[in-house]
Amino acid sequence: MKIILTHEVSGLGAAGDVVDVKDGYARNYLIPRKFAIRWTKGGEKDVEQIRRARKIHEIQTIEQANQVKAQLEGVKVRLAVRSGDAGRLFGSVTPADIASAIKASGGPEVDKRRIELSSPIKTLGAHETSVRLHPEVAAKVNIEVVAA
């Protein structure tokens, strides 16, 4: 099935790209989560609009990405969450939680879709996550999860 990506999807493409994927992946995952729309001949107009919006919001050069990376890696991020007696969290820490904690700690504003978690954060303590700022630049962010 041919689809138009509306958001960046790791391993698939960036917003505005037209890609071919399996029907089930498009119908059951990408389209319901608003990561993509079905490709149509009239959808080509949407592609240009999505690409223009992407250029406005994305970091344009590697130099800008390196500046933001330096800011991110210099920020100490503490995230207070509810937890049980053994240090296990009620639920898990989401990329949206991390993005708001970075902003609250005095760091730059980061899009939650650019935060990559290798595994869900479900325990208290120090954790490391990466933020993909540019196709060639990723920042490592250390997060300290503490009990609220």
N, C-alpha and C positions, 0 to 999 in steps of 0.2 A: 504494500500500500504506500502511496506517495503522500507525504505529509509536509507541512510547513512548521518548523519549530518556532514557538513564540518565546521560549526561554532557553537558556543554555542547558544542555544535557550532557553530562560527562560521557565521553566515549562515542557520542553520536554527532554532535555539532553545536553550533551557536545559534542564537536567535536570528531568524530570517533565512536559515538554510533550508533547502528543499531536499529531503532524504527519503530513501526507500527503506521501510522496515516491515517486519512481519505483521500481518493483519491483527493478530491477538495482542501484540505489544502495543500497537497504536490504539486499538479499541478499548483495551482493559487498563492500560497504564497512562500513556501519554495524553490522550484526548480528555479523559475524565479529570486529570489533574491540571488541565489547562497548560501543559507543556507544549502542546502542538494543536494544529487545526488541520482538517482535511485539505488536500491540495485540489484546487479547481482552477479553471482557466481565469476566472475572475479573481482568484486568490493571488495572482501575480502582483496586483496593485498592493495587496497587504504586505507582500514580501518587501517591497521598497520602503513602505512606511515603517515596518519593523526594523529594517536595517538602519534607517535614518535615526530612529529612536535609540538603537543600540549604540551608534557612534556617539551620540550625545552623552550617554551614561557611562560608557566604558572608559577605562584608562587608555589614553591614546598611545603613549610611548613607553618604552622600557625604562627610561629615566624617571618618568612619573611613577611607574610601578615600583621602582627601587626606592623612591622617596617614601611612598606609602608603606612599603615593606619595612623600612627602617623605623617608621613611626609605630607600626604594629608590634615589631619585635622588642621595642623599648617600653611597651605598656605592660604593667602588671594587672592581670585580669583576675578578679575574685568574683565568684558566683555563689551566692547564698541560696541554698535549696533545702527543702524539707527532706529529712532522712530518718531512718529507723535507728534502733539501738546498735546494730552491727555495722553501721556505716553505709548501708544500702539505701539508695534513694527511692522515694515514692515516684515511680515513673523513670524518666531519663532526661538528660540535658539535650535540648534540641539546638539546631543551628540558629534559630531565631533567638533563643536565650543567650547564646554566645555573642551574637551580633549586638544585642542590646547591652550586654555586660561590657563589651569592648567600648561602645559609645559612652557608657556611664563611667568607665575608667579613664576617660579623657583621650581615647584613641579616635582614629578616623571612622567615619560611618562606612560600614561594610555590608554589602548585600548578602543576605542569609543564604542565597543559592550558591555563593562562591565559597562557602565554608564546607570543607570536606572532613567528615568524621570517618576514621577507619573502622571503628566499632562504636556502638552506643555507649555513652558515659552513664554508668549506673551506680558508681561508688564515689565516696568522698576522696579527696586527695588531689594530687597534681596530675594533670593530663595535658597532652600536646595534640594540637590540631593544626591543619594547614588551611590557608586561605589562598585561593588561586586568584591572583590579581590581574594577570596577563597570561597568555598562553605559554610564555617563557619564564614567568616569575611567580613563585609561590612563597608565602611567608609562613613561618612556623610561629604559632602563638601558644604560649604556656598559660594554662587556665588552672586556677586553684579553686576546687569545688569545696565549699565549707557548709556546715550545718547552719540552718537559719534559726 
